[in-house]
Amino acid sequence: MSAPSAPAMPAPASLRAPLSVAIITLNAAQALPACLASVPFAQEVVVVDSGSEDGTRELAAARGARVIELPWLGYGPQKQAAVAAATHDWVLCLDADERVTPQLRAAIEAVLADPRQFAYRMARANRFMGRLLRYGEGYPDWSLRLFHRDHARWSEDPVHEKVEARGPVGTLAGDLLHESAESLESYLAKQNRYTSLQAERLAERGESAGWARIALSPLLRFIKFYFFRLGFLDGVPGLVHIAIGCANSQLKYAKLRDLNRAPPRS
């Protein structure tokens, strides 16, 4: 990975490669306005919605986005469908509860004026239990989100999807803010669904989980993120965030073992 881009004077918009912003949504009317307001420098915003009932589509269209309705395909395929629907080859992929900071905007505009790679990652800062995490698992949470779609694409993973780039990946200065407003209860429910999907994916790949993997994976994860990655500096929210991540690791492998022991379906 290359070092973060040095600050640079932005080139005139006419000299920069045109940019499409791709966002997938489901009942995101409360979060989406701030996301859209953070990307006025994009030439296009594409919102791919999977059945919102709270006015998300109407809100996005009223703010100038091109809205496409698409049944849910899974996180990776849904995001790739949004990329494919974009008009321009340079795409910035965002979630509805994410915001581009001014420093990140300047870095994006600078690389679009003179791209040295075809894909760029950025640090994502996650808000959890009311606190913006700066250590542990919550930061820098490197996320590859800006890329030329001829040289990168979203994986097919139904959860914990990622952009797979062909070639070197650059690093942008500035943070992508993840301003999640969900409750701890809904966060835990989502993590339970995620671990089930992950276990199913591992089972499809023929992987297995013994007692050592189930017992040691959460312990090693806690040591890594709480001590070596200084998660304790994020106080109680940091402790809870890491503890949930450790529990997820154990549950994922426990569910995998349970799937492997289940009789095949007729």
C-alpha positions, -999 to 999 in steps of 0.1 A, spaced: 0 0 0 13 35 -8 15 63 17 -14 87 21 -16 113 -6 -1 146 2 -25 176 3 -28 192 -31 -47 221 -47 -78 205 -64 -78 207 -101 -107 225 -119 -137 201 -121 -134 200 -159 -99 186 -156 -108 158 -132 -120 124 -141 -158 123 -137 -170 105 -106 -201 84 -99 -211 78 -63 -229 44 -58 -251 39 -27 -273 9 -18 -303 16 4 -332 0 24 -353 23 45 -325 49 48 -345 81 47 -331 94 80 -294 87 72 -293 94 35 -296 132 34 -263 138 52 -245 112 30 -257 129 -2 -248 163 12 -212 151 17 -206 144 -20 -216 175 -40 -184 172 -60 -196 140 -78 -210 142 -113 -235 116 -105 -251 97 -76 -267 64 -82 -290 50 -54 -299 13 -58 -329 6 -35 -342 -28 -24 -377 -21 -13 -377 9 10 -410 18 26 -400 51 43 -397 74 13 -360 67 6 -364 66 -31 -384 98 -33 -360 116 -10 -330 105 -31 -346 115 -64 -356 149 -49 -319 155 -41 -307 147 -77 -298 111 -74 -307 86 -101 -327 59 -84 -329 22 -94 -351 -4 -77 -336 -38 -75 -346 -68 -53 -320 -78 -27 -291 -99 -41 -268 -99 -11 -243 -72 -1 -215 -79 -26 -238 -85 -57 -260 -56 -48 -231 -32 -45 -216 -45 -78 -250 -39 -95 -248 -3 -83 -213 0 -98 -224 -15 -131 -253 10 -132 -230 40 -129 -224 63 -158 -187 70 -151 -158 45 -147 -145 61 -115 -169 51 -87 -170 59 -50 -191 34 -31 -208 45 1 -234 33 26 -262 56 34 -249 62 70 -214 72 58 -202 107 52 -171 120 32 -151 145 54 -137 176 38 -101 162 40 -112 130 23 -130 150 -4 -98 170 -11 -78 138 -14 -104 122 -38 -104 153 -60 -66 153 -61 -63 117 -72 -90 121 -98 -70 149 -113 -39 128 -115 -46 91 -107 -15 70 -100 -34 38 -92 -68 24 -102 -80 18 -67 -78 37 -34 -86 28 2 -95 52 30 -97 50 68 -132 46 81 -141 60 116 -170 41 132 -193 56 158 -204 30 183 -225 36 215 -222 73 209 -184 74 206 -163 77 175 -138 49 179 -102 56 172 -85 24 181 -90 -14 182 -113 -28 155 -131 5 150 -102 25 134 -86 29 109 -109 1 95 -93 5 60 -120 4 33 -113 3 -4 -142 24 -19 -128 45 -47 -118 27 -79 -119 25 -117 -145 -2 -124 -124 -18 -152 -98 -27 -126 -117 -36 -95 -151 -51 -84 -171 -61 -54 -167 -97 -42 -197 -121 -44 -197 -124 -6 -233 -121 8 -218 -104 39 -184 -88 48 -181 -81 11 -149 -63 -1 -136 -47 -33 -111 -69 -51 -86 -48 -71 -63 -59 -99 -31 -41 -92 -17 -18 -65 -40 1 -41 -33 37 -30 -42 52 3 -62 85 7 -58 110 35 -89 119 55 -116 98 71 -149 83 59 -173 87 88 -196 58 97 -223 75 116 -244 45 125 -274 54 147 -286 19 153 -293 6 188 -271 -19 205 -300 -44 203 -303 -40 165 -265 -42 161 -264 -75 180 -293 -89 159 -274 -79 127 -242 -95 139 -261 -127 146 -273 -128 110 -238 -120 98 -223 -149 117 -249 -173 102 -241 -161 67 -203 -164 73 -207 -199 87 -227 -210 56 -201 -195 34 -173 -214 52 -193 -246 50 -197 -242 12 -160 -239 10 -155 -272 29 -140 -257 60 -144 -271 95 -140 -259 130 -126 -279 159 -125 -270 196 -92 -251 193 -106 -228 166 -138 -222 186 -119 -216 219 -88 -197 208 -101 -174 180 -120 -150 204 -91 -150 228 -65 -142 202 -88 -116 187 -92 -98 221 -55 -97 227 -48 -83 192 -74 -55 193 -77 -46 230 -40 -45 238 -19 -44 206 -43 -21 188 -49 0 219 -87 -7 220 -87 1 258 -82 38 249 -118 39 235 -132 33 269 -164 12 275 -176 15 239 -142 2 227 -144 -27 251 -179 -36 241 -171 -33 204 -142 -57 207 -160 -81 230 -188 -84 204 -162 -90 176 -147 -118 197 -181 -133 204 -189 -132 166 -157 -150 159 -166 -178 183 -202 -180 171 -192 -181 135 -171 -212 141 -196 -228 164 -223 -224 138 -199 -238 112 -194 -269 134 -231 -272 138 -237 -270 100 -210 -297 94 -226 -320 119 -261 -316 105 -274 -344 82 -276 -335 45 -309 -321 33 -329 -345 11 
